Amino acid sequence: MGTLLKLSQSIDAVGRLVGRTVIWFIFATAVISALNAVARKAFNVGSNAFLEIQWYLFAAVFMLGAGYAFLQNAHVRIDVIANKLSPRMRNLIDVVGIIVFLLPLCYFMITFSWPVVHGAWVSGEMSSNAGGLIRWPVYALVPAGFGLLALQAISELIKRLAFLTGNGPDCLARDTHNDAEEHIHAAVGDTTPNNAAGESQK
């Protein structure tokens, strides 16, 4: 289990990096939108490329940020029901959901979307709007996003199984997310996060 927890830790690190990167896409979208509005109103100059890059970036936030949302346990749950279940039952439900629903969904979405991405790449498909952008990058967000979500699902599956076998904390507990991460680091023999936290408090 220690090896699997190290794998989970590595996947989580990738998820955090991607999540903290795509946050800036929202800022970039706002800036581009503001500049585009000023150009249109003040100089009567517009560009379909500016319009399309906004929804490219916005799409990237949702597609690439899904795995990070899973890592932070920020996705939608039916709390009225979940709060009445025991921690063990909640984790069992997550295990079944990840194996039976989420991982197959990610597989099918990647499998079905990749030919579309490849076709757009080979053909050089462009937007139908004058001055629009090339299409394959936005199409590629689908397999990339579901690929990252699948990786995070594997990480979360490992953590749920670790809890169920008594080898890890309950990562679904609302108020113990940071403590859970520290326990996972301790389980794999890595005390760096604790040391870093201690130094920051000093």
ZIWOFEN-V468288 format. One record per pair of residues at least 6 apart in sequence whose C-alpha atoms are under 7 Angstrom apart, sorted by the first residue. I is the first residue (numbers start at 0). J is the second residue. D is the distance in Angstrom with one decimal. If there is no record, write none. Layout:
<<I J D> <I J D>>
This chain:
<<1 186 6.5> <1 187 5.2> <3 157 6.6> <4 157 6.7> <4 183 6.9> <4 187 6.5> <5 187 6.2> <7 154 4.4> <7 157 6.6> <10 150 6.7> <10 151 6.5> <10 154 6.3> <11 70 7.0> <11 151 6.9> <14 66 6.3> <14 67 5.3> <15 67 6.2> <18 64 5.4> <18 67 5.3> <21 60 5.5> <21 64 6.8> <24 56 5.8> <24 60 6.6> <25 57 6.7> <28 53 5.2> <28 56 6.4> <31 49 6.9> <31 53 7.0> <32 53 7.0> <35 45 6.8> <35 49 6.7> <38 44 5.3> <38 45 6.6> <39 45 5.4> <46 130 6.9> <47 128 6.8> <47 129 6.8> <47 130 5.7> <47 131 5.2> <48 130 5.9> <48 131 4.6> <48 132 5.7> <51 131 6.8> <51 132 6.9> <55 137 5.9> <59 140 6.3> <62 140 6.3> <62 141 6.6> <62 144 4.6> <63 144 4.5> <63 147 7.0> <65 148 6.1> <66 147 5.7> <66 148 4.2> <66 151 5.5> <68 74 5.9> <70 151 6.7> <81 89 6.7> <87 163 6.6> <90 159 5.6> <94 156 6.0> <94 159 6.6> <97 152 6.4> <97 156 6.9> <102 149 5.9> <105 145 5.2> <105 146 6.8> <105 149 5.9> <108 142 6.7> <108 145 6.9> <109 142 4.5> <109 145 6.5> <112 141 6.7> <112 142 6.2> <113 142 6.4> <116 135 5.5> <116 138 5.5> <116 139 5.6> <119 134 6.6> <119 135 5.2> <120 135 5.5> <123 133 7.0> <124 133 6.1> <124 134 5.7> <125 131 6.9> <125 132 5.9> <125 133 4.3> <125 134 5.4> <126 132 5.5> <126 133 6.0> <126 134 6.3> <158 167 6.8> <161 167 4.8> <162 168 5.4> <162 169 5.7> <167 182 6.7> <167 183 6.3> <168 179 5.4> <168 182 6.5> <169 179 6.7> <170 176 6.0> <170 179 5.8> <181 192 6.8> <181 193 6.6> <184 190 6.2>>
